[in-house]
Amino acid sequence: MGRRPDPASVQHAKGNPGKRLSKAERQRLESERLAGLMAAAPAAGADPLSPPAFLDERFGPALAIWREYAPKLAATNRLGELHRHTFALFCVYMGEWVAANEEIVTKGATQRIKNVSGSYREVDRPAVSRRATAFAAVMELSEHFGFTPHDEYALMKDQVAMGQLGLFGNAKPAAGAAPQPEQPAAATQAEDPIGALGRMDSAPPRPH
């Protein structure tokens, strides 16, 4: 007879030395690793607009999109700390669309496959489906960040309303507070494109 195995509690205490990790242990470690990627925030002193930890150099196209658009979104109050993961999703799907589209351009939208009978037929490449899926996700997420002219205008109108409520630091001074000097109209328009867009609204025409 062979050596009697140690009790489960003893095996766990030994840490499975010299052997491969169990499936449950591998799953636990992988879950902890992924949770760490989601929870990781920019380090102290780092750029607050740095991408989440899971959006690293493995996602080259997505990372390039983040670096191009993140400063512009932050400048118009459309990207804050709570929005980083949602915008990262947009970048990943946009990167997938670029990769799938490039495959279609270089290899074609269809490919030949062999039937059971030995004949051949043309079918869509998997990249066609991947591109369509990425397109749908990109368009849905674009709405939340104002990436189409219609959505951008609607989002900016909402921001104008929130700015009037003081949610962007533009609250009206309290009663009795010292009046603040007014900014010249030209400077206001140059520094506040959202307000300029809000001023484009006009009253609806009166019925005759």
C-alpha positions in Angstrom: 0.0 0.0 0.0 1.1 3.5 -0.7 1.5 6.3 1.7 -1.7 7.4 3.2 -2.7 10.9 2.0 -2.7 13.8 4.4 -6.0 15.2 5.5 -7.4 18.0 3.4 -6.6 20.6 6.1 -3.0 19.5 6.2 -2.7 19.6 2.4 -4.1 23.1 2.3 -1.6 24.2 4.9 1.3 22.8 2.9 0.1 24.8 -0.1 0.4 21.9 -2.5 4.3 22.1 -2.7 6.0 20.8 -5.8 2.7 20.2 -7.6 0.5 22.1 -9.9 -2.2 24.3 -8.4 -5.6 22.7 -8.3 -8.3 24.0 -10.7 -10.1 25.7 -7.9 -6.9 27.5 -6.8 -6.2 28.6 -10.3 -9.7 30.0 -10.7 -9.4 31.8 -7.3 -6.0 33.4 -8.3 -7.4 34.4 -11.7 -10.5 36.0 -10.1 -8.3 38.0 -7.8 -6.1 39.1 -10.6 -9.0 40.3 -12.7 -10.6 42.0 -9.6 -7.3 43.8 -9.1 -7.3 45.1 -12.7 -10.8 46.5 -12.2 -10.1 48.0 -8.8 -6.8 49.6 -9.7 -6.9 53.4 -9.9 -4.3 55.9 -11.0 -1.5 56.0 -8.5 -1.0 59.1 -6.3 0.4 61.9 -8.4 -0.4 60.1 -11.7 -2.5 61.6 -14.4 -6.2 61.3 -13.3 -7.1 60.6 -17.0 -4.8 57.5 -17.2 -6.7 54.5 -18.5 -7.8 51.7 -16.2 -5.2 49.0 -15.5 -6.9 46.4 -17.7 -6.5 48.7 -20.7 -2.8 48.1 -21.2 -0.5 47.8 -24.2 -2.2 44.5 -25.2 -5.1 46.8 -26.4 -3.1 49.0 -28.7 -5.9 50.5 -30.8 -8.1 51.0 -27.7 -5.3 52.6 -25.8 -4.7 55.0 -28.7 -8.4 56.0 -28.8 -8.3 56.6 -25.0 -5.3 58.9 -25.2 -6.8 60.9 -28.1 -10.3 61.4 -26.7 -9.9 61.4 -22.9 -8.5 64.9 -22.5 -11.2 66.3 -24.8 -14.0 64.6 -22.9 -12.6 65.8 -19.5 -12.4 69.3 -20.8 -16.1 69.3 -21.5 -17.1 67.5 -18.3 -17.9 64.2 -20.0 -15.2 62.1 -18.4 -14.8 61.8 -14.6 -13.5 59.2 -12.3 -16.8 57.3 -12.3 -16.9 57.2 -16.1 -13.5 55.7 -16.7 -14.6 52.1 -17.1 -17.6 52.9 -19.3 -15.3 54.9 -21.6 -12.8 52.1 -21.5 -15.5 49.8 -22.9 -16.1 52.2 -25.8 -12.3 52.2 -26.5 -12.2 48.4 -26.5 -15.1 48.0 -28.8 -13.8 50.7 -31.1 -10.5 48.9 -31.2 -12.2 45.7 -32.1 -14.1 47.4 -34.9 -10.8 48.7 -36.3 -9.2 45.3 -36.1 -12.1 43.5 -37.7 -12.4 46.1 -40.4 -8.7 45.8 -41.2 -9.1 42.0 -41.6 -12.0 42.5 -44.0 -10.1 45.0 -46.0 -7.0 42.9 -46.3 -8.6 39.4 -46.6 -12.0 40.1 -48.0 -15.5 39.9 -46.5 -16.0 36.2 -47.5 -14.0 33.0 -47.6 -14.4 29.6 -49.2 -15.2 26.6 -47.0 -15.5 22.9 -48.0 -18.9 21.2 -47.8 -19.3 17.6 -46.6 -19.9 16.7 -50.2 -16.6 18.0 -51.3 -17.9 21.2 -53.0 -17.1 24.7 -51.9 -19.2 27.7 -50.9 -18.6 31.3 -50.0 -19.5 32.4 -46.5 -18.8 35.6 -44.5 -15.6 35.7 -42.5 -16.0 35.8 -38.7 -14.6 39.3 -38.8 -17.8 40.5 -40.5 -19.9 39.4 -37.5 -17.3 40.8 -35.1 -17.3 44.2 -36.8 -21.1 44.3 -36.7 -21.2 43.5 -33.0 -18.5 46.1 -32.2 -20.4 48.7 -34.3 -23.6 48.2 -32.3 -21.7 48.6 -29.0 -19.8 51.6 -30.2 -22.9 53.4 -31.4 -24.7 52.7 -28.1 -21.9 53.9 -26.0 -21.4 56.9 -28.3 -24.8 58.2 -27.1 -23.6 58.5 -23.5 -20.5 60.5 -24.4 -22.0 62.7 -27.2 -20.0 61.3 -30.1 -22.6 62.0 -32.7 -23.7 65.5 -33.6 -27.2 64.9 -32.4 -26.1 63.3 -29.1 -23.4 65.9 -28.5 -25.9 68.8 -28.9 -28.4 67.0 -26.5 -25.7 66.3 -24.0 -24.4 69.9 -24.1 -27.9 71.2 -23.5 -28.2 69.0 -20.4 -24.8 70.3 -19.2 -26.0 73.9 -19.7 -29.0 73.1 -17.4 -26.8 71.4 -14.8 -24.4 74.4 -14.9 -27.2 76.7 -14.1 -28.0 74.6 -11.1 -24.3 74.9 -10.0 -23.4 71.2 -10.6 -20.3 72.3 -12.6 -19.3 75.0 -10.2 -21.3 77.7 -11.9 -23.9 78.3 -9.1 -25.3 81.8 -8.7 -23.9 83.7 -5.7 -25.9 83.5 -2.5 -27.9 86.5 -1.3 -25.7 89.1 0.2 -22.6 87.9 -1.4 -20.3 90.3 -3.1 -21.1 90.6 -6.8 -18.5 89.1 -9.2 -17.2 91.1 -12.1 -18.8 90.0 -15.4 -16.6 88.5 -18.1 -16.5 90.2 -21.5 -18.9 88.5 -23.9 -16.2 87.6 -26.3 -14.1 85.9 -23.6 -17.1 84.1 -22.2 -17.9 82.6 -25.6 -14.3 81.5 -26.1 -14.0 79.9 -22.8 -17.5 78.3 -22.5 -18.5 76.5 -25.7 -21.3 74.8 -23.9 -22.8 78.1 -22.9 -22.4 79.4 -26.4 -24.2 76.4 -27.7 -27.0 76.9 -25.2 -27.4 80.5 -26.4 -28.1 79.2 -29.9 -31.5 78.0 -28.8 -34.3 80.3 -29.9 -38.0 80.5 -29.0 -40.3 78.5 -31.3 -42.1 80.5 -34.0 -45.5 81.9 -32.9 -48.5 80.6 -34.8 -50.1 83.0 -37.2 
